[in-house]
Amino acid sequence: MKTALVTGGSRGIGKGIALELGKSFNVVVGYSSSKDSGEEVVEEIIKSGGTASTVEINVTNIESIEKAFTAIEREYGGVDVLVNNAGITKDNILPRLKEDDWNDVIDTNLSGSFRTSQRAIKHMMKSKWGRIVYISSIVGMMGNQGQANYAASKAGLIGLSKSIAKEMGSRNITSNVIAPGYIDTDMTAFLTDEQKDNIIEQLSIKRIGKPEDIANIVSFLCSDESEYITGQVISVDGGITS
Ligand code: NDP
C-alpha cells in the first residue's frame, strides 16, 4: 500500500484529507503541536479499516522535516503522496504588517512546502510515481484586504507546483494545487454570523465549505485515475470566483 503524508493533518482541512486518504493509502498524519488530535485522527482511520500513524513535522524546521521523513522511510519505505496542507495566517493591512509576520507566513506556507516537496521528491523519483498536492487559497489568485503575506504565500505555491509539474511529469509525478474558498475550520472560526452571511451571499452554492469538500478532490488527485492531470489549480469555493 502506498504511503501518504499530510502536513497539518490533525485538524481542520488536513484532518478531512487524512480521513479520506485513509480509504486508499497508509496515512501519516503530520502534526506540529496538536499531537492528541493527530492520534484521534489515526484512531478514526484504523477504526474504519485503514492504516495510519502520526509523525511530528514542523515545516519551518529542516531538522524536524528530516527526522519525520527518515522515520517514515524506515517504517514504510517512503512518502508516495505528499499533501502540503500546513498553513498559518498573521493578518494586517500593509501599513501595519510587521516584517516578522510577513516572514513567518511565507516561511510556513511557502518555504515549508518547498522543503517538504524537495525532501519527498527523492523517493518519488526513485519509484517513478508520486503525487504532490498543495493547499493554496482563492486569496492567492484574488488577493485579500489584510492578507498580503498570506496571499503572496498562497500565490507562490502555484508557481512552485507548476514548476515541479514540468520538472517531474516524465517520472509520473504529478503536482497540483487546490484553492479552497471559505471552509469551516479553526482558521475561519473568528468570522461572525453576519460575516458568514455576507460570504454566503456571494456564493453560488449557499453554504460555507466543509473539509470534506476539499478532501474529495485531493483524494482524486492522489489516485491513479488522475495521472494525466498536472500543473493545475482547482478552485473549490462554492462558486465565489466563478
Ligand atoms: P487550521 O488553522 O484549522 O489548521 C492549520 C494546520 O496547519 C494545523 O493542523 C497545524 O498543525 C498546521 N501547522 C501550522 N503551522 C505548522 C508548522 N509550522 N508545521 C506543520 N504544521 C503546521 O487551518 P485550516 O484547516 O483551515 O487550513 C489548512 C490549510 O488550508 C492551510 O494551508 C490554509 O491556509 C488553507 N486554507 C484554508 C481555508 C479556510 O477557509 N479554512 C481557505 C483556503 C485555504 P498543529 O495544530 O499541529 O500545529
Residues whose N, C-alpha, C, O or C-beta is under 5 A from the ligand:
A	BS01	NDP	G8 G9 S10 R11 G12 I13 G14 Y31 S32 S33 S34 I57 N58 V59 T60 N85 A86 G87 I88 T108 I135 S136 S137 P180 G181 Y182 I183 T185 D186 M187 T188
